[in-house]
Amino acid sequence: MARNHYMPVLKRGGLFLCAFLLLGPTYASGASLTMQEIVVTGERVPSQYELTPSSISVITSTTIQNSPTLSDALSHSSDVTVPSYGWMGALSGISIRGADTSQSEIMLDGIRLNNVELSGFDLSTFPLSGISSIEIARGGMSSLYGESAMGGIVNIMPEVFPEKNAVDIKAMAGSFESYHIDATAKIKAGNFGVLISPGYESSKGNYPYVNDNGISHIRQNNDYKGVWILAGLGFSKDNNRAYFITHLYNSDKGVPGALGMPSPQAREYDSHGIYIMKYLHTLDALTVKASLSHVNEDLKYFDNVYVLESNPSRSNDTNNEAGVTLILHHIPYNTLSINVDGLSQQAVSSNIGTYIRNTGSIGLEDIVEPLEWLAIVGDTAYQSISDIGDVATYGLGTALKPLSWMAIKMRVSTAFQAPSLDDLYWPNAAGAMGNPDLKSETKTGYELGLLLSPLTNTTIEINGFYDRYHDLIQWSPSTNNIWMPQNVSGAIIKGIELAVHTRPLHLLSVSGNISALSTLNLSNSPSGSYGKALVYRPDIVANGSIKIGEDNRYVSLGMGYTGQRYITPTNSQSLPGFYNINAMLSYEIKWIRPFITFTQYFSDTFNPVTSYQYISGYPLPGRYVWAGIEFKI
């Protein structure tokens, strides 16, 4: 059985309606900005951020390249957590506003990566080299991007059209015999843009931890190796037509499951192959965007000791998708977009057999701007899913800018998610079993936001949200102690987000975000859970950082806190909150060519022997260090 069945936090689910997402840098970039400079979209059409009802963050290339892992990079966005089943190479996903990781749509250049069997895409080995930005839209986005966007979307953007020719080679070594090397070549030749970025990393992962009985151990069978290559080709013509081809291949092997189940001899091998073709044509009154994509994921899991997994478990999942978006301009006070999409998803699994899920969808979005300081956005999507039926979702929002330094945002939306194939059909094996009687999850969400820029180079964003779930799917042990997915007939997730960025001096920037989350189970499924908090939702998540220096010569200090997580539906057991600090030093020698940058990264949870766990049974190292050198040509 695949490892994420041991805990409910990475519940499987999945299919979606995919469309293009075109975003620009927001306050999360860490750069100097004013409200007028920010152009993003929480829709299919670019618009000024302060007049976009959705709550959006963008993590820029500088932040990404200065982060040792994707988890560290994502910590710069408020109300985002990265549940992980271990250290390097271990399965990890992203949770937005308390939604399950399978309810977050993971995209590469606007193309959905979640598959129909496993739903939540594994981010552990996603390369950071060659990435220009990571765009995060929080809140229900099913009316724009389909049913897997129930909690929000994460769009990872490769740098297909570089600004100039460049070669970057980076090598790092870290704790527990860990190594990382990648190279990125960016070529700009006339109307062509080329990106090539291969990489390799490995680790023994033999860090200390303390088990539930307080006995210190060394993590065994935790070694990992991963390779990848990200490549892109872009061509533009006449400034109004563009063609894009993107390919990502990554493969990793290693890392076991939980400490006690299955045995330490468990191994897993994963690989992904992603192919994307896109076309963009802009006319006077019309923009046409089209895409074709193929996504394949192959997973093999085996354990020669644990009896129920003595035969290798294997699954192969494929997404084939085609979509067209038309954006109509020059309608008085209106911009109208129409999206038509077809998606075929296939899962071939040694556990559940072969299944195909086909989805056809059409989406409409209308942006009305009757005044310069007011925008009203409405969107709706109709989806026909072969094994689920027909579903319609909507979103309605408004944004107004009464003052030059203030914007107010409001949005209401509906969202849904179909049960994944594993949710429905997982066989009764290895202590878990699917539930063919599951219903689709639905959600109605309300959000209110305030964006302030009271001082030059200072932004403050405050968001409040209230999400009412129906038939939420949650894995939990049944009366015979077998883990099964069950519909929670009602649940509430609500919270407040605060993000601040300021740059009071040219060489000093300060950023921070804090999210307070409250969850409530309104059903008694499973027994004794009524009125209790939902599992694995931290009550507080906070991150802050101070950076002194320029992008190529700086020192930064960061601190984060993740609050208590209940691990049983009755709240009888919980994992304590944990702090961590990290420091990074980067120094570039410009008088030597090629330019050389030395980096040092340090992370500590104040207790390196005890370690810590985001998910019960999967310890993470309490302290680790990375040191590296980078050559830029």
C-alpha positions as CSV (number, residue, x, y, z in Angstrom):
1,M,0.0,0.0,0.0
2,A,1.2,3.5,-0.7
3,R,2.7,5.3,2.2
4,N,0.3,8.2,2.5
5,H,-2.5,5.9,3.5
6,Y,-1.2,5.6,7.0
7,M,-2.3,9.2,7.8
8,P,-5.3,11.1,6.5
9,V,-3.5,14.4,6.0
10,L,-2.4,13.6,2.4
11,K,-5.8,12.2,1.4
12,R,-6.0,11.1,-2.2
13,G,-8.5,12.7,-4.5
14,G,-8.5,14.2,-7.8
15,L,-9.4,15.6,-11.1
16,F,-9.7,19.1,-12.3
17,L,-10.4,21.7,-14.8
18,C,-7.2,23.3,-15.9
19,A,-6.8,26.8,-17.3
20,F,-4.0,29.3,-17.7
21,L,-2.8,31.3,-14.7
22,L,-0.9,34.4,-15.5
23,L,0.4,36.3,-12.4
24,G,2.9,39.0,-11.7
25,P,4.9,39.8,-8.5
26,T,3.0,40.9,-5.4
27,Y,4.1,42.1,-2.0
28,A,5.5,38.7,-1.2
29,S,8.4,39.3,-3.6
30,G,10.4,41.1,-1.0
31,A,11.2,43.9,-3.5
32,S,10.4,47.6,-3.3
33,L,6.9,48.2,-4.5
34,T,3.9,50.4,-4.5
35,M,0.3,49.3,-4.9
36,Q,0.2,50.8,-8.5
37,E,3.1,48.5,-9.6
38,I,1.4,45.2,-8.8
39,V,-0.3,43.5,-11.7
40,V,-1.6,39.9,-11.0
41,T,-4.7,37.8,-11.5
42,G,-6.8,35.7,-9.3
43,E,-8.8,35.1,-12.5
44,R,-7.8,34.2,-16.1
45,V,-7.3,37.9,-17.0
46,P,-4.4,40.0,-15.7
47,S,-5.4,42.9,-13.6
48,Q,-4.1,45.2,-10.8
49,Y,-3.7,43.3,-7.6
50,E,-5.6,45.8,-5.4
51,L,-8.6,45.4,-7.8
52,T,-8.5,41.6,-7.7
53,P,-10.9,40.0,-5.1
54,S,-8.8,36.9,-4.6
55,S,-6.0,36.6,-2.0
56,I,-2.7,36.0,-3.8
57,S,1.0,35.7,-3.0
58,V,3.9,35.4,-5.4
59,I,7.3,34.0,-4.3
60,T,9.9,35.4,-6.7
61,S,13.0,33.8,-8.2
62,T,15.4,35.5,-5.7
63,T,13.5,34.0,-2.7
64,I,13.3,30.6,-4.4
65,Q,17.0,30.4,-5.3
66,N,17.9,31.4,-1.8
67,S,15.8,28.6,-0.2
68,P,17.3,25.2,0.3
69,T,14.0,23.4,-0.1
70,L,10.6,24.1,-1.6
71,S,9.1,24.0,1.9
72,D,11.3,26.9,2.9
73,A,10.3,28.9,-0.1
74,L,6.6,28.3,0.5
75,S,6.9,29.5,4.1
76,H,6.9,33.1,2.7
77,S,3.2,32.9,2.0
78,S,0.7,33.2,4.8
79,D,-1.6,30.4,5.8
80,V,0.4,27.8,3.8
81,T,1.9,24.7,5.5
82,V,3.8,21.8,3.9
83,P,3.0,18.5,5.7
84,S,6.0,16.2,5.2
85,Y,6.5,12.5,5.8
86,G,10.2,12.9,6.4
87,W,13.3,14.7,5.2
88,M,14.8,14.8,1.7
89,G,12.8,12.9,-0.8
90,A,9.9,12.1,1.5
91,L,6.4,12.7,0.4
92,S,5.2,16.2,1.0
93,G,2.2,18.3,-0.1
94,I,0.8,21.7,0.5
95,S,-2.1,22.7,2.7
96,I,-3.8,26.1,2.1
97,R,-6.1,27.6,4.8
98,G,-6.5,24.3,6.5
99,A,-7.7,22.4,3.4
100,D,-6.4,18.9,2.8
101,T,-3.3,18.7,0.6
102,S,-5.3,16.9,-2.1
103,Q,-7.5,20.0,-2.2
104,S,-4.7,22.2,-3.4
105,E,-4.2,22.3,-7.1
106,I,-0.6,22.0,-8.1
107,M,0.3,23.4,-11.5
108,L,3.4,23.7,-13.7
109,D,3.0,26.7,-16.0
110,G,-0.8,26.6,-15.5
111,I,-1.1,22.8,-16.2
112,R,-2.5,20.7,-13.4
113,L,-0.2,17.9,-12.0
114,N,-2.6,16.2,-9.5
115,N,-3.6,12.8,-10.6
116,V,-6.9,10.9,-10.2
117,E,-5.6,8.1,-8.0
118,L,-3.2,9.9,-5.6
119,S,-4.6,13.5,-5.9
120,G,-2.0,15.5,-4.0
121,F,1.1,15.9,-6.1
122,D,4.4,15.1,-4.3
123,L,6.5,18.3,-4.1
124,S,9.5,16.7,-2.4
125,T,11.7,16.4,-5.4
126,F,10.3,19.3,-7.5
127,P,13.4,21.3,-8.7
128,L,13.9,24.9,-7.6
129,S,16.5,25.7,-10.3
130,G,15.0,27.2,-13.5
131,I,11.9,28.4,-11.6
132,S,11.0,32.1,-12.1
133,S,8.2,32.3,-9.5
134,I,5.7,30.3,-7.5
135,E,2.2,31.8,-7.4
136,I,-0.3,30.9,-4.7
137,A,-4.0,31.8,-4.7
138,R,-5.8,31.1,-1.5
139,G,-9.5,30.2,-1.1
140,G,-11.9,28.1,-3.3
141,M,-11.0,28.3,-7.0
142,S,-13.2,25.5,-8.4
143,S,-15.2,28.0,-10.5
144,L,-11.9,28.9,-12.2
145,Y,-9.7,25.8,-12.0
146,G,-11.8,22.9,-11.2
147,E,-12.5,20.6,-8.3
148,S,-9.0,20.0,-7.0
149,A,-8.7,23.8,-6.3
150,M,-11.0,23.6,-3.3
151,G,-8.4,25.1,-0.9
152,G,-6.4,27.0,-3.5
153,I,-3.9,26.7,-6.2
154,V,-0.1,26.7,-6.4
155,N,1.4,27.5,-9.9
156,I,5.1,26.9,-10.4
157,M,6.4,29.0,-13.3
158,P,9.5,28.0,-15.3
159,E,11.7,30.8,-16.8
160,V,11.1,29.9,-20.5
161,F,11.8,33.4,-21.8
162,P,15.0,34.6,-20.0
163,E,15.9,38.3,-20.0
164,K,19.5,37.5,-21.0
165,N,22.0,34.7,-21.5
166,A,23.2,33.1,-18.3
167,V,24.7,29.9,-16.9
168,D,24.4,29.1,-13.2
169,I,26.1,26.1,-11.5
170,K,25.4,25.3,-7.8
171,A,26.9,22.7,-5.6
172,M,26.0,22.1,-1.9
173,A,26.8,19.7,0.9
174,G,24.9,19.3,4.1
175,S,24.2,17.3,7.2
176,F,23.7,13.5,7.1
177,E,25.9,13.1,4.1
178,S,23.6,15.1,1.9
179,Y,24.6,16.5,-1.5
180,H,23.0,18.7,-4.1
181,I,24.2,19.9,-7.5
182,D,22.3,21.6,-10.3
183,A,23.1,23.7,-13.4
184,T,20.9,26.1,-15.3
185,A,21.5,27.5,-18.8
186,K,19.3,30.3,-20.0
187,I,19.6,31.4,-23.6
188,K,18.0,34.3,-25.4
189,A,18.5,34.3,-29.1
190,G,16.4,36.7,-31.1
191,N,12.8,35.6,-30.8
192,F,13.8,32.3,-29.1
193,G,14.2,31.5,-25.4
194,V,15.7,28.3,-24.1
195,L,15.9,26.9,-20.6
196,I,17.8,23.7,-19.6
197,S,18.2,22.8,-15.9
198,P,19.4,19.4,-14.8
199,G,20.1,18.4,-11.2
200,Y,21.0,15.6,-8.7
201,E,20.8,15.3,-5.0
202,S,21.2,12.5,-2.4
203,S,21.3,11.9,1.3
204,K,21.8,9.1,3.8
205,G,19.2,10.7,6.1
206,N,20.6,9.1,9.2
207,Y,19.6,11.8,11.6
208,P,18.8,11.2,15.3
209,Y,15.3,11.1,16.7
210,V,13.5,10.1,19.8
211,N,10.6,7.7,19.6
212,D,7.3,7.8,21.5
213,N,8.9,6.0,24.5
214,G,11.6,8.6,24.8
215,I,14.4,6.4,23.4
216,S,17.0,7.9,21.1
217,H,17.5,6.2,17.7
218,I,19.2,6.9,14.4
219,R,16.8,6.9,11.4
220,Q,17.5,3.8,9.3
221,N,16.9,3.0,5.7
222,N,16.3,6.6,5.0
223,D,18.7,7.2,2.2
224,Y,17.5,8.9,-1.0
225,K,18.7,9.8,-4.5
226,G,16.9,12.1,-6.9
227,V,17.6,13.3,-10.5
228,W,15.7,15.8,-12.7
229,I,15.8,17.9,-15.8
230,L,13.6,20.9,-16.5
231,A,13.7,22.2,-20.1
232,G,11.7,24.8,-22.0
233,L,11.6,26.4,-25.4
234,G,9.8,29.6,-26.3
235,F,9.2,31.5,-29.5
236,S,7.5,34.8,-30.0
237,K,6.6,36.5,-33.3
238,D,5.3,40.0,-34.1
239,N,4.9,40.7,-30.4
240,N,1.4,39.1,-30.4
241,R,2.0,35.4,-30.9
242,A,4.0,33.0,-28.7
243,Y,4.7,29.3,-28.6
244,F,5.9,27.4,-25.6
245,I,7.1,23.9,-25.0
246,T,8.0,22.7,-21.4
247,H,9.3,19.4,-20.2
248,L,10.0,18.1,-16.7
249,Y,11.3,14.7,-15.8
250,N,12.2,13.7,-12.2
251,S,12.9,10.4,-10.5
252,D,13.7,9.5,-7.0
253,K,14.1,6.4,-4.9
254,G,14.3,5.7,-1.3
255,V,12.8,6.8,2.0
256,P,10.7,4.4,4.0
257,G,7.2,4.8,5.5
258,A,6.3,5.3,9.2
259,L,8.6,4.2,12.0
260,G,6.5,1.2,13.0
261,M,4.4,0.4,10.0
262,P,5.5,-0.8,7.5
263,S,8.9,-2.1,8.5
264,P,12.1,-0.1,8.0
265,Q,12.9,-2.1,4.9
266,A,10.1,-0.4,2.9
267,R,11.2,1.4,-0.2
268,E,9.6,3.5,-2.9
269,Y,10.5,4.6,-6.4
270,D,8.8,7.5,-8.1
271,S,9.1,9.2,-11.5
272,H,7.2,12.0,-13.3
273,G,7.2,12.9,-16.9
274,I,5.5,16.2,-17.9
275,Y,5.1,17.6,-21.4
276,I,3.3,20.9,-22.1
277,M,2.6,22.8,-25.3
278,K,1.0,26.2,-25.2
279,Y,0.0,28.8,-27.8
280,L,-0.9,32.5,-27.3
281,H,-2.2,34.9,-29.9
282,T,-3.3,38.4,-29.1
283,L,-5.5,40.4,-31.5
284,D,-7.1,43.9,-31.1
285,A,-10.3,42.6,-29.5
286,L,-9.5,39.0,-28.7
287,T,-6.8,36.9,-27.0
288,V,-6.6,33.2,-27.8
289,K,-4.8,30.8,-25.5
290,A,-4.5,27.0,-26.2
291,S,-2.7,24.2,-24.5
292,L,-2.0,20.5,-24.8
293,S,-0.4,18.5,-22.0
294,H,0.6,15.0,-20.9
295,V,1.4,14.1,-17.3
296,N,2.6,10.7,-16.2
297,E,3.5,9.5,-12.7
298,D,4.9,6.0,-12.0
299,L,5.2,4.8,-8.4
300,K,6.5,1.5,-7.1
301,Y,6.4,0.6,-3.5
302,F,7.6,-2.6,-1.8
303,D,8.5,-4.1,1.5
304,N,10.2,-7.6,1.7
305,V,9.5,-8.0,5.4
306,Y,6.0,-6.7,6.0
307,V,3.8,-9.6,4.9
308,L,0.9,-7.6,3.4
309,E,3.3,-5.7,1.2
310,S,5.7,-8.5,0.2
311,N,4.6,-8.1,-3.4
312,P,5.5,-4.8,-5.0
313,S,2.7,-2.2,-5.2
314,R,2.7,-0.2,-8.4
315,S,0.6,2.5,-9.9
316,N,0.8,4.5,-13.1
317,D,-1.3,7.6,-13.5
318,T,-1.8,9.7,-16.6
319,N,-3.4,13.0,-17.4
320,N,-4.1,14.0,-21.0
321,E,-5.6,17.4,-21.4
322,A,-6.5,20.0,-24.0
323,G,-7.9,23.5,-23.3
324,V,-8.8,26.7,-25.1
325,T,-9.4,30.1,-23.5
326,L,-10.9,33.2,-25.3
327,I,-10.5,36.6,-23.8
328,L,-12.7,39.3,-25.3
329,H,-11.5,42.9,-25.0
330,H,-13.0,46.3,-25.9
331,I,-16.4,45.5,-24.3
332,P,-17.4,48.7,-22.5
333,Y,-16.3,48.3,-18.8
334,N,-16.0,44.5,-19.3
335,T,-13.5,41.8,-20.0
336,L,-15.1,38.4,-20.7
337,S,-13.3,35.1,-20.9
338,I,-14.6,31.7,-22.0
339,N,-12.7,28.5,-21.3
340,V,-13.4,25.1,-22.7
341,D,-11.4,22.1,-21.4
342,G,-11.3,18.3,-21.8
343,L,-9.3,16.0,-19.5
344,S,-8.9,12.3,-19.5
345,Q,-7.3,10.7,-16.5
346,Q,-6.3,7.0,-16.2
347,A,-5.0,5.1,-13.2
348,V,-3.5,1.6,-13.6
349,S,-2.8,0.2,-10.2
350,S,-1.9,-3.2,-8.7
351,N,-4.2,-2.3,-5.8
352,I,-7.4,-0.9,-7.4
353,G,-7.1,-2.1,-11.0
354,T,-7.6,0.2,-14.0
355,Y,-10.0,3.2,-14.0
356,I,-10.6,6.1,-16.4
357,R,-12.2,9.4,-15.4
358,N,-13.1,11.8,-18.2
359,T,-14.1,15.4,-17.6
360,G,-15.5,18.0,-19.9
361,S,-15.9,21.6,-18.7
362,I,-16.8,25.1,-19.7
363,G,-16.1,28.2,-17.7
364,L,-17.1,31.8,-17.9
365,E,-15.6,34.9,-16.2
366,D,-16.6,38.5,-16.4
367,I,-14.6,41.4,-15.0
368,V,-16.6,44.6,-14.7
369,E,-14.8,47.9,-14.0
370,P,-17.4,50.7,-14.1
371,L,-15.0,53.0,-12.2
372,E,-11.2,53.2,-11.9
373,W,-11.4,52.3,-8.2
374,L,-14.0,49.5,-8.5
375,A,-14.0,46.0,-9.9
376,I,-16.7,43.3,-9.8
377,V,-15.7,39.8,-10.8
378,G,-18.0,36.9,-11.5
379,D,-17.0,33.4,-12.6
380,T,-18.8,30.1,-13.0
381,A,-17.9,26.6,-14.3
382,Y,-19.9,23.7,-15.4
383,Q,-18.2,20.3,-15.3
384,S,-19.4,16.9,-16.5
385,I,-17.4,14.1,-14.9
386,S,-17.9,10.5,-16.2
387,D,-18.2,8.7,-12.9
388,I,-19.6,11.5,-10.7
389,G,-22.1,13.5,-12.8
390,D,-22.6,17.2,-13.5
391,V,-21.5,19.9,-11.1
392,A,-21.7,23.7,-11.3
393,T,-19.7,26.1,-9.1
394,Y,-19.5,29.9,-9.0
395,G,-17.5,32.8,-7.5
396,L,-18.5,36.4,-7.0
397,G,-16.2,39.1,-5.7
398,T,-15.5,42.8,-5.6
399,A,-12.6,45.0,-4.9
400,L,-12.6,48.7,-4.3
401,K,-9.8,51.2,-3.8
402,P,-11.3,54.2,-1.9
403,L,-7.8,55.7,-1.2
404,S,-4.5,55.5,-3.1
405,W,-3.0,53.5,-0.2
406,M,-6.0,51.2,0.6
407,A,-7.9,48.5,-1.1
408,I,-10.8,46.4,0.2
409,K,-11.6,42.9,-1.1
410,M,-14.6,40.6,-0.7
411,R,-15.4,37.3,-2.3
412,V,-17.9,34.4,-2.0
413,S,-17.4,31.1,-3.8
414,T,-18.6,27.5,-4.0
415,A,-16.2,24.6,-4.5
416,F,-16.3,20.8,-4.7
417,Q,-14.0,17.8,-4.9
418,A,-14.8,14.3,-6.1
419,P,-13.5,11.3,-4.1
420,S,-10.3,9.9,-5.4
421,L,-10.0,6.4,-6.8
422,D,-8.1,5.3,-3.7
423,D,-10.7,6.9,-1.5
424,L,-13.3,4.8,-3.2
425,Y,-11.7,1.5,-4.1
426,W,-8.6,0.8,-2.0
427,P,-8.8,-2.9,-1.1
428,N,-8.9,-4.2,2.5
429,A,-5.2,-4.6,3.0
430,A,-2.4,-3.4,5.2
431,G,-4.8,-1.9,7.8
432,A,-6.7,0.3,5.4
433,M,-9.8,0.1,3.1
434,G,-11.6,2.4,0.7
435,N,-15.2,3.4,0.9
436,P,-17.3,3.2,-2.3
437,D,-20.2,5.0,-0.7
438,L,-18.4,8.3,-0.3
439,K,-20.0,11.5,-1.5
440,S,-18.2,14.4,-3.2
441,E,-17.0,17.2,-0.9
442,T,-18.5,20.6,-1.2
443,K,-17.7,24.0,0.3
444,T,-19.1,27.5,0.5
445,G,-16.4,30.1,1.3
446,Y,-16.5,33.7,2.4
447,E,-13.5,36.0,2.6
448,L,-12.8,39.7,3.3
449,G,-9.5,41.4,2.9
450,L,-7.8,44.7,3.4
451,L,-4.6,45.8,1.6
452,L,-2.7,48.8,3.0
453,S,0.4,50.6,1.8
454,P,0.6,53.5,4.3
455,L,4.3,54.1,3.8
456,T,6.7,53.9,0.9
457,N,8.1,50.3,0.5
458,T,5.6,49.0,3.1
459,T,2.6,46.7,2.6
460,I,0.2,45.2,5.0
461,E,-2.4,42.6,4.1
462,I,-5.2,41.3,6.4
463,N,-7.6,38.6,5.3
464,G,-10.4,36.8,7.1
465,F,-12.1,33.7,5.8
466,Y,-15.0,31.4,6.8
467,D,-15.4,28.1,4.9
468,R,-18.3,25.8,5.5
469,Y,-17.7,22.2,4.3
470,H,-20.2,19.5,3.6
471,D,-19.3,15.8,3.3
472,L,-15.7,16.5,4.0
473,I,-13.7,13.3,3.4
474,Q,-11.4,12.3,6.3
475,W,-9.4,9.2,6.8
476,S,-9.7,7.8,10.3
477,P,-9.7,4.4,12.1
478,S,-13.0,2.6,12.1
479,T,-14.4,0.5,15.0
480,N,-12.3,-2.5,13.9
481,N,-9.2,-0.3,13.8
482,I,-9.0,-0.2,10.0
483,W,-8.3,3.2,8.4
484,M,-11.1,4.2,6.2
485,P,-12.3,7.5,4.5
486,Q,-15.5,8.8,5.9
487,N,-17.7,11.8,5.0
488,V,-17.9,14.3,7.8
489,S,-21.4,15.7,7.2
490,G,-20.4,19.2,8.3
491,A,-17.3,21.1,9.2
492,I,-16.1,24.7,9.6
493,I,-12.7,26.1,8.9
494,K,-12.1,29.8,9.6
495,G,-9.1,32.0,10.2
496,I,-7.3,35.3,10.0
497,E,-4.1,36.0,8.0
498,L,-1.7,38.9,8.5
499,A,1.2,39.6,6.3
500,V,3.6,42.5,6.5
501,H,6.6,43.5,4.4
502,T,8.6,46.7,4.8
503,R,11.9,48.0,3.5
504,P,12.8,50.9,5.8
505,L,16.4,51.1,4.5
506,H,18.0,50.2,1.1
507,L,19.9,47.3,2.7
508,L,17.3,46.2,5.2
509,S,14.0,44.4,4.6
510,V,11.6,42.8,7.2
511,S,8.8,40.4,6.4
512,G,6.4,38.4,8.4
513,N,3.2,36.5,8.3
514,I,0.9,34.9,10.9
515,S,-2.2,32.8,10.4
516,A,-4.7,31.8,13.1
517,L,-6.9,28.8,12.2
518,S,-10.0,27.3,13.9
519,T,-11.6,24.1,12.8
520,L,-14.8,22.5,14.0
521,N,-16.3,19.1,13.2
522,L,-20.1,19.4,13.1
523,S,-20.9,15.7,12.8
524,N,-20.3,12.7,15.0
525,S,-18.4,10.8,12.4
526,P,-16.4,9.1,13.7
527,S,-18.0,8.6,17.1
528,G,-17.0,11.1,19.7
529,S,-15.7,13.7,17.2
530,Y,-18.6,16.2,17.3
531,G,-17.5,19.7,18.3
532,K,-13.8,18.6,18.0
533,A,-11.1,20.1,15.8
534,L,-10.2,18.5,12.5
535,V,-7.0,16.5,12.5
536,Y,-3.6,17.8,11.4
537,R,-4.7,21.5,11.2
538,P,-2.2,23.7,13.2
539,D,-4.0,26.4,15.2
540,I,-1.1,28.9,14.6
541,V,1.4,29.2,11.8
542,A,3.9,32.1,11.9
543,N,7.0,33.0,9.9
544,G,9.3,36.1,10.0
545,S,12.6,37.1,8.5
546,I,15.1,40.0,8.5
547,K,17.4,40.5,5.6
548,I,20.4,42.8,5.6
549,G,22.3,43.5,2.4
550,E,21.6,43.2,-1.3
551,D,20.4,40.1,-3.2
552,N,23.9,39.0,-4.0
553,R,25.5,39.9,-0.6
554,Y,23.4,39.5,2.4
555,V,22.7,37.8,5.7
556,S,19.2,36.8,6.8
557,L,17.6,35.4,9.9
558,G,14.3,33.7,10.0
559,M,12.0,32.2,12.6
560,G,8.9,30.1,12.3
561,Y,6.3,28.5,14.6
562,T,3.8,25.7,13.7
563,G,1.2,25.2,16.3
564,Q,-0.5,22.1,17.9
565,R,-2.0,19.5,15.6
566,Y,-4.5,16.9,16.8
567,I,-3.9,13.5,15.3
568,T,-7.1,11.7,16.3
569,P,-10.7,12.8,15.4
570,T,-11.7,12.8,19.1
571,N,-8.7,15.1,19.9
572,S,-7.5,12.6,22.4
573,Q,-3.9,12.8,21.0
574,S,-2.0,15.7,19.6
575,L,1.5,16.7,18.4
576,P,3.0,19.7,20.2
577,G,3.8,22.9,18.3
578,F,7.4,23.5,17.4
579,Y,9.7,26.5,16.7
580,N,12.5,26.6,14.2
581,I,15.1,29.2,13.3
582,N,17.2,29.5,10.2
583,A,20.0,31.7,9.1
584,M,21.6,32.2,5.7
585,L,24.7,34.0,4.6
586,S,25.4,34.7,1.0
587,Y,28.4,36.5,-0.4
588,E,29.2,37.1,-4.1
589,I,32.7,37.9,-5.3
590,K,32.2,40.2,-8.3
591,W,35.8,40.8,-9.2
592,I,36.3,37.2,-10.2
593,R,34.8,35.9,-13.3
594,P,32.8,33.8,-13.4
595,F,31.0,35.4,-10.4
596,I,31.3,33.2,-7.3
597,T,28.8,33.1,-4.5
598,F,29.3,31.3,-1.2
599,T,26.3,30.3,0.8
600,Q,25.7,28.9,4.3
601,Y,22.3,27.8,5.6
602,F,21.5,26.7,9.1
603,S,18.3,25.4,10.6
604,D,17.5,24.5,14.2
605,T,14.5,23.6,16.2
606,F,16.2,24.2,19.6
607,N,16.3,20.5,20.3
608,P,18.4,18.6,17.7
609,V,18.2,15.2,19.5
610,T,14.5,15.1,20.1
611,S,13.8,16.1,16.5
612,Y,10.1,16.9,15.7
613,Q,7.2,15.5,13.7
614,Y,4.7,17.3,11.5
615,I,2.9,13.9,11.0
616,S,2.9,11.3,13.7
617,G,5.5,8.5,13.1
618,Y,7.6,10.5,10.6
619,P,10.4,12.4,12.5
620,L,12.2,15.3,10.9
621,P,15.8,16.3,11.8
622,G,16.0,18.9,14.6
623,R,19.1,20.6,13.2
624,Y,20.9,20.6,9.9
625,V,23.4,22.7,7.9
626,W,24.0,23.3,4.2
627,A,27.1,25.0,2.7
628,G,27.5,25.7,-1.0
629,I,29.2,27.5,-3.8
630,E,27.6,28.9,-6.9
631,F,29.2,30.0,-10.2
632,K,27.5,32.5,-12.4
633,I,28.5,33.2,-16.0
